[in-house]
Amino acid sequence: MERSETWKRNSVLAMNTFGFTVMFAVWVIFAIVGIAIRREIVLTETEFALLVALPVLTGSLLRLPMGMATDWYGGRPLFTALLASSAIPLLLLCVATRYWQYLVLGLFIGMAGTSFAVGIAYTSAWFPQRLQGTALGIFGAGNTGASLTKLLAPPLMAVVPAGRAGFLPGGWRFVPFVYAIAVVVTAVIYWSFTYTDHSHHKTDSLGEMLSPLRHMRVWRFSLYYFLVFGGYVALSLWLPKYYIDVFGLSLQEAALLTAVFVFPSGIIRAPGGWLSDRFGARTVMYWVLGVCVLASFLLMFPDLQLSFQVPARYATAGDTLRLRLRMNPYVFTALVFVLGIAMGIGKAAVFKHIPHYFPDQVGSVGGLVGVIGGLGGFIMPILFGAMAQSTHLPTTTFAFLFALSVFCLVWMHAVVRRLTRAAAPAAAEELDQGPAVARS
């Protein structure tokens, strides 16, 4: 039976979101099983950090070539191949025993992160410009797959006892075994309910596909994504430690409060796409960056203790009054929740820009933006640790985010002002088109 175009594009969107959720869960598998591996083969802090970071690094760096490949060959075959091929390193992980083996397999498991660049290009090809923000926001909500791993992996580790003889691997090795089955099943379902979009099959040369990267606009979008996506990933990794070190909470309490930041920030990406369609990506980004500036400003102040000497004319003369200003963990959580919501909406708004300005190079441009954003998630935790160690102030985490947010906001506003003052008709085209432009 021949399906309507509306049914096809909605089916493609649903399958892309489903597939991306599964792949994102695979991408962060070492966040859970890595803890068991660390105990099993006795890893140092540096060795453990490298084990966890390698999939994030490779999954980010390869987004650009995978995005370009999507423009050439189409999203349907590439996404299906990514799903099916992910089963191989996952199954090998079940039998690996050496540290170098885990590192090599981590490199291949990191390929799951490239599914973002493939899905962005494939999804945008099926939707008209007025609906692309909403569609890409729904697709991007698949990064909540990270929450699935945190919820599902620990119980799976206890299903089959470690060292048990039999066909099924036990302990933590049962997790990649189940994930391998899941990606194969997902690949079959994905292929069955998606369709080929022939506009993806390009004949452009490599130079033509990379030509948009000469535009400063692309790098500006990349910086925005470095903040909103890279910051999201970095804080997801950093906040549990922050809660424990600064507020003295238990690991369970820290994980629960971190989830208040992680999960809503992923889910809100879909409404963020709708807001970008409704009001324009530029207007939404103004609000996003403004909220990031305000929230990080309030979060960056360290604990303060102010001392006051009582004047001689009072009965308590000579006494010292001390006023201590300390951030309550629940006020802190409320502020990082607001920051996470802003970042989630910002992720959708950034990718609303791309198909509008670069409709024929969504894969390559989206891939580059994804690379820079992913590198933010890799680089920022290292910066957070270095700044905290050198200053002994953990709040330098948010001082860095404040400075980056201000820089992004100032740069965007300077560009908008310059284009608004320009009299040439081409300048008007530089601004986001849609409902927001008519009111701005």
C-alpha positions as CSV (number, residue, x, y, z in Angstrom):
1,M,0.0,0.0,0.0
2,E,1.4,3.4,-1.0
3,R,1.8,5.7,2.0
4,S,1.2,9.4,1.9
5,E,4.1,11.8,2.1
6,T,2.9,13.0,5.5
7,W,2.8,9.5,6.9
8,K,6.3,8.8,5.5
9,R,7.9,11.8,7.0
10,N,6.3,11.3,10.4
11,S,7.4,7.6,10.3
12,V,10.9,8.7,9.4
13,L,10.9,11.2,12.3
14,A,9.7,8.6,14.8
15,M,12.2,6.0,13.7
16,N,15.1,8.6,13.7
17,T,14.2,9.6,17.3
18,F,13.8,6.0,18.4
19,G,17.1,5.0,16.7
20,F,19.0,8.0,18.1
21,T,17.7,7.3,21.6
22,V,19.1,3.7,21.4
23,M,22.4,4.9,19.9
24,F,22.8,7.6,22.6
25,A,22.3,4.9,25.3
26,V,25.0,2.8,23.6
27,W,27.4,5.9,23.3
28,V,27.5,6.4,27.1
29,I,27.6,2.7,28.1
30,F,31.0,3.1,29.7
31,A,29.6,5.6,32.2
32,I,28.1,2.6,34.0
33,V,30.0,-0.6,33.0
34,G,33.3,1.4,33.2
35,I,32.9,1.5,37.0
36,A,32.8,-2.3,37.2
37,I,35.7,-2.5,34.8
38,R,37.7,-0.1,37.0
39,R,37.2,-2.4,40.0
40,E,37.9,-5.6,38.0
41,I,41.3,-4.6,36.5
42,V,42.2,-1.8,39.0
43,L,42.4,1.3,36.9
44,T,43.9,4.6,38.0
45,E,41.9,7.8,37.8
46,T,43.5,8.8,34.5
47,E,43.0,5.4,33.0
48,F,39.4,5.4,34.0
49,A,38.8,9.0,32.6
50,L,40.4,7.9,29.3
51,L,38.2,4.8,29.1
52,V,35.0,6.9,29.6
53,A,36.1,9.8,27.4
54,L,37.2,7.9,24.3
55,P,33.7,7.1,22.9
56,V,32.7,10.7,23.4
57,L,35.7,12.0,21.6
58,T,35.5,9.7,18.6
59,G,31.7,10.0,18.4
60,S,32.2,13.8,18.1
61,L,35.2,14.0,15.7
62,L,33.6,11.6,13.2
63,R,30.3,13.6,13.0
64,L,31.5,15.8,10.2
65,P,32.5,13.0,7.8
66,M,29.3,11.0,8.6
67,G,27.2,14.1,8.0
68,M,28.9,14.5,4.6
69,A,28.4,10.8,3.8
70,T,24.7,11.3,4.6
71,D,24.5,14.1,2.0
72,W,26.1,11.7,-0.5
73,Y,24.4,8.4,0.2
74,G,21.3,9.1,2.3
75,G,20.3,8.7,5.9
76,R,18.4,5.5,5.7
77,P,21.2,3.1,4.7
78,L,23.8,4.9,6.9
79,F,21.6,5.0,10.0
80,T,20.7,1.3,9.6
81,A,24.3,0.3,9.1
82,L,25.4,2.3,12.2
83,L,22.8,0.4,14.3
84,A,23.6,-3.0,13.0
85,S,27.4,-2.6,13.1
86,S,27.3,-1.3,16.7
87,A,26.5,-4.9,17.7
88,I,30.0,-6.1,16.8
89,P,32.0,-4.0,19.4
90,L,29.3,-4.6,22.0
91,L,29.6,-8.3,21.6
92,L,33.4,-8.2,21.7
93,L,33.1,-6.1,24.8
94,C,31.5,-9.1,26.5
95,V,34.7,-11.2,26.1
96,A,37.4,-8.5,26.4
97,T,39.7,-8.7,29.4
98,R,42.6,-6.3,28.8
99,Y,42.6,-2.5,29.2
100,W,43.9,-1.9,25.7
101,Q,41.0,-4.0,24.3
102,Y,38.5,-1.9,26.2
103,L,40.1,1.3,24.7
104,V,40.0,0.0,21.1
105,L,36.4,-1.2,21.5
106,G,35.5,2.2,23.0
107,L,36.7,3.8,19.8
108,F,34.3,1.8,17.8
109,I,31.4,2.1,20.2
110,G,32.0,5.9,19.9
111,M,30.7,5.6,16.4
112,A,27.2,5.5,17.9
113,G,27.6,9.2,18.6
114,T,27.8,10.0,14.9
115,S,24.1,8.9,14.5
116,F,23.3,12.5,15.5
117,A,24.8,14.0,12.3
118,V,23.2,11.3,10.2
119,G,19.7,11.8,11.8
120,I,19.9,15.6,11.5
121,A,20.5,15.6,7.8
122,Y,18.0,12.7,7.1
123,T,15.2,14.3,9.2
124,S,15.6,17.8,7.8
125,A,15.3,16.5,4.2
126,W,11.8,15.2,4.9
127,F,10.3,18.4,6.4
128,P,9.6,21.9,5.0
129,Q,11.4,24.8,6.5
130,R,8.5,25.9,8.6
131,L,8.4,22.6,10.4
132,Q,12.1,21.8,10.6
133,G,12.7,23.3,14.0
134,T,10.0,21.2,15.6
135,A,11.1,18.1,13.7
136,L,14.8,18.5,14.6
137,G,13.8,19.3,18.2
138,I,11.8,16.1,18.5
139,F,14.7,14.1,17.0
140,G,17.3,15.7,19.3
141,A,15.3,14.7,22.4
142,G,16.8,11.3,21.7
143,N,19.8,12.4,23.8
144,T,17.7,11.3,26.8
145,G,19.1,7.9,25.9
146,A,21.8,8.7,28.4
147,S,19.2,8.5,31.1
148,L,18.1,5.1,29.9
149,T,21.6,3.7,30.4
150,K,21.7,5.1,33.9
151,L,18.4,3.5,34.7
152,L,18.7,0.2,32.9
153,A,22.3,-0.8,33.1
154,P,22.6,-1.2,36.9
155,P,19.7,-3.6,37.1
156,L,20.9,-5.5,34.1
157,M,24.3,-6.1,35.8
158,A,22.5,-8.1,38.5
159,V,20.4,-10.3,36.2
160,V,23.1,-12.9,35.5
161,P,25.6,-13.4,38.3
162,A,29.3,-12.8,37.3
163,G,31.3,-16.0,36.8
164,R,28.2,-18.1,36.1
165,A,28.8,-20.9,33.5
166,G,26.6,-20.9,30.5
167,F,25.8,-19.1,27.2
168,L,25.0,-15.7,28.7
169,P,27.8,-13.5,30.0
170,G,27.4,-12.5,33.6
171,G,27.7,-9.4,35.7
172,W,28.5,-6.1,33.8
173,R,29.1,-8.1,30.6
174,F,25.4,-8.9,30.3
175,V,24.8,-5.1,29.6
176,P,26.6,-4.9,26.3
177,F,25.1,-8.3,25.4
178,V,21.6,-7.0,25.8
179,Y,22.5,-3.7,24.0
180,A,23.9,-5.7,21.1
181,I,20.6,-7.5,20.7
182,A,18.8,-4.2,21.1
183,V,20.7,-2.4,18.3
184,V,20.1,-5.3,15.8
185,V,16.4,-5.4,16.5
186,T,16.3,-1.6,16.2
187,A,18.1,-1.8,12.9
188,V,15.4,-4.2,11.5
189,I,12.6,-2.0,12.8
190,Y,14.3,1.1,11.5
191,W,14.7,-0.2,8.0
192,S,11.1,-1.5,7.9
193,F,9.5,1.9,8.7
194,T,11.8,4.4,7.0
195,Y,11.9,5.5,3.3
196,T,14.6,6.7,0.9
197,D,14.7,10.4,0.3
198,H,16.3,10.8,-3.2
199,S,17.3,14.4,-2.6
200,H,20.1,13.1,-0.3
201,H,21.9,11.6,-3.3
202,K,24.3,14.4,-4.2
203,T,26.9,14.6,-6.9
204,D,28.7,17.6,-5.3
205,S,32.5,17.3,-5.0
206,L,34.1,17.3,-1.6
207,G,35.2,20.9,-2.0
208,E,31.7,22.0,-2.8
209,M,30.3,20.2,0.3
210,L,32.9,21.8,2.5
211,S,32.5,25.3,1.0
212,P,30.0,26.4,3.7
213,L,32.7,25.9,6.3
214,R,34.3,29.1,4.9
215,H,31.5,31.2,6.3
216,M,32.0,32.7,9.8
217,R,28.4,32.0,10.4
218,V,29.0,28.3,10.6
219,W,31.7,28.8,13.3
220,R,29.4,31.1,15.2
221,F,26.7,28.5,15.3
222,S,29.4,26.0,16.3
223,L,30.3,28.2,19.3
224,Y,26.7,28.4,20.4
225,Y,26.5,24.6,20.2
226,F,29.7,24.3,22.1
227,L,28.0,26.2,24.9
228,V,24.5,24.6,24.9
229,F,25.3,21.0,24.0
230,G,28.9,20.8,25.2
231,G,27.9,22.5,28.4
232,Y,25.0,20.0,28.8
233,V,27.3,17.0,28.4
234,A,30.0,18.5,30.6
235,L,27.7,19.3,33.5
236,S,26.0,15.9,33.2
237,L,29.5,14.4,34.0
238,W,30.6,17.1,36.5
239,L,27.6,17.8,38.7
240,P,27.6,14.5,40.7
241,K,31.2,15.3,41.8
242,Y,30.2,18.9,42.4
243,Y,27.3,18.0,44.7
244,I,29.5,15.6,46.7
245,D,32.5,17.9,47.1
246,V,30.6,21.2,47.7
247,F,27.5,20.1,49.5
248,G,28.7,16.9,51.1
249,L,25.8,14.8,49.6
250,S,25.9,11.0,49.1
251,L,26.4,9.6,45.7
252,Q,22.7,8.6,45.5
253,E,21.6,12.1,46.4
254,A,24.0,13.6,44.0
255,A,22.9,11.4,41.1
256,L,19.2,12.1,41.8
257,L,19.7,15.9,41.9
258,T,21.9,15.7,38.7
259,A,19.0,14.0,37.0
260,V,16.9,17.1,37.7
261,F,19.3,18.8,35.3
262,V,19.9,16.0,32.7
263,F,16.4,14.7,31.9
264,P,14.4,17.9,31.5
265,S,17.2,19.4,29.4
266,G,16.9,16.5,26.9
267,I,13.1,16.5,26.8
268,I,12.7,20.2,26.4
269,R,14.6,20.1,23.0
270,A,11.3,19.2,21.2
271,P,9.4,22.2,22.5
272,G,12.5,24.2,21.8
273,G,12.2,23.3,18.2
274,W,8.6,24.4,18.1
275,L,9.5,27.7,19.8
276,S,12.1,28.3,17.1
277,D,9.5,27.7,14.4
278,R,7.0,29.9,16.1
279,F,9.2,32.9,17.1
280,G,12.3,32.5,15.0
281,A,15.6,30.9,16.0
282,R,17.3,34.2,16.5
283,T,14.7,35.4,19.1
284,V,14.9,32.1,20.9
285,M,18.7,32.3,21.0
286,Y,18.5,35.8,22.6
287,W,16.4,34.4,25.4
288,V,18.6,31.2,25.8
289,L,21.9,33.1,26.0
290,G,20.3,35.7,28.3
291,V,19.1,33.0,30.7
292,C,22.5,31.2,30.5
293,V,24.2,34.5,31.5
294,L,21.9,35.2,34.4
295,A,21.9,31.6,35.8
296,S,25.6,31.1,35.5
297,F,26.2,34.5,37.1
298,L,24.2,33.5,40.2
299,L,25.9,30.1,40.3
300,M,29.5,31.3,40.0
301,F,29.8,33.1,43.4
302,P,31.8,31.1,46.0
303,D,30.7,30.9,49.7
304,L,31.3,34.2,51.5
305,Q,31.8,35.0,55.1
306,L,31.6,38.7,56.1
307,S,32.8,39.9,59.4
308,F,31.6,43.1,61.2
309,Q,33.2,44.7,64.3
310,V,30.5,46.1,66.7
311,P,31.1,49.8,67.4
312,A,32.2,50.9,70.9
313,R,28.9,52.7,71.7
314,Y,26.9,49.4,71.7
315,A,26.7,47.1,74.7
316,T,28.4,44.3,72.7
317,A,31.3,46.5,71.7
318,G,34.3,44.6,70.5
319,D,32.3,41.6,69.4
320,T,32.5,40.4,65.8
321,L,29.4,39.7,63.8
322,R,29.8,37.1,61.0
323,L,27.5,36.8,58.1
324,R,28.0,33.7,56.0
325,L,26.5,33.5,52.5
326,R,26.2,29.9,51.3
327,M,24.4,28.4,48.4
328,N,21.7,26.0,49.5
329,P,21.9,22.7,47.5
330,Y,18.2,23.0,46.6
331,V,18.5,26.6,45.4
332,F,21.5,25.5,43.5
333,T,19.5,22.6,41.9
334,A,16.7,25.0,40.9
335,L,19.3,27.3,39.2
336,V,21.0,24.4,37.3
337,F,17.5,23.2,36.3
338,V,16.8,26.6,34.7
339,L,20.2,26.5,33.1
340,G,19.5,23.0,31.7
341,I,16.2,24.1,30.3
342,A,17.9,27.0,28.5
343,M,20.5,24.7,27.1
344,G,17.9,22.2,25.9
345,I,16.0,24.9,24.0
346,G,19.2,26.3,22.7
347,K,20.2,23.0,21.2
348,A,17.1,23.0,19.1
349,A,17.4,26.7,18.1
350,V,21.0,26.3,16.9
351,F,20.0,23.5,14.5
352,K,16.9,25.4,13.3
353,H,19.4,27.8,11.7
354,I,21.3,25.2,9.6
355,P,18.7,23.9,7.1
356,H,17.6,27.5,6.6
357,Y,21.0,28.9,5.6
358,F,22.5,25.7,4.2
359,P,19.7,23.6,2.8
360,D,22.0,21.6,0.5
361,Q,24.8,21.0,3.0
362,V,22.9,20.1,6.2
363,G,25.0,17.0,6.7
364,S,28.4,18.7,6.4
365,V,27.4,21.9,8.3
366,G,25.4,20.0,10.9
367,G,28.3,17.5,11.3
368,L,30.8,20.3,12.0
369,V,28.5,22.0,14.5
370,G,28.0,18.6,16.1
371,V,31.8,18.0,16.2
372,I,32.4,21.3,18.0
373,G,29.5,20.7,20.5
374,G,30.8,17.2,21.2
375,L,34.3,18.5,21.8
376,G,32.8,20.9,24.3
377,G,31.5,17.9,26.3
378,F,35.0,16.4,26.2
379,I,37.1,19.6,26.9
380,M,35.0,21.4,29.5
381,P,35.2,18.8,32.3
382,I,39.0,18.9,31.9
383,L,38.9,22.7,32.1
384,F,36.5,22.6,35.1
385,G,39.0,20.3,37.0
386,A,42.0,22.4,36.1
387,M,40.4,25.7,37.2
388,A,39.1,24.2,40.4
389,Q,42.5,22.7,41.2
390,S,44.4,25.9,40.6
391,T,42.0,28.3,42.3
392,H,40.5,25.9,44.9
393,L,37.1,27.4,44.0
394,P,34.7,24.9,42.5
395,T,32.4,27.7,41.4
396,T,34.9,28.5,38.6
397,T,32.9,25.9,36.6
398,F,30.1,28.4,36.3
399,A,32.4,31.4,36.0
400,F,33.7,29.8,32.8
401,L,30.1,29.2,31.6
402,F,29.2,32.8,32.4
403,A,32.2,34.2,30.4
404,L,31.3,31.9,27.4
405,S,27.6,32.8,27.5
406,V,28.5,36.5,27.6
407,F,30.8,36.1,24.7
408,C,28.2,34.3,22.6
409,L,25.5,36.8,23.4
410,V,27.7,39.8,22.6
411,W,28.9,38.2,19.3
412,M,25.4,37.4,18.2
413,H,24.1,40.9,19.1
414,A,26.9,42.6,17.3
415,V,26.1,40.6,14.1
416,V,22.4,41.3,14.4
417,R,23.1,45.0,14.9
418,R,25.4,45.1,11.9
419,L,22.9,43.4,9.6
420,T,20.0,45.5,10.8
421,R,21.9,48.7,10.0
422,A,22.8,47.5,6.6
423,A,20.6,48.8,3.8
424,A,21.2,46.1,1.3
425,P,18.3,43.7,0.8
426,A,20.7,40.8,1.1
427,A,21.4,41.8,4.7
428,A,17.7,41.3,5.6
429,E,18.1,37.7,4.4
430,E,20.8,37.1,6.9
431,L,18.3,37.5,9.8
432,D,16.1,34.6,10.7
433,Q,13.0,34.5,8.6
434,G,9.6,33.7,9.9
435,P,7.2,35.2,12.4
436,A,9.9,36.6,14.6
437,V,11.4,38.8,11.8
438,A,8.2,40.7,11.2
439,R,8.1,41.7,14.8
440,S,11.8,42.6,15.2
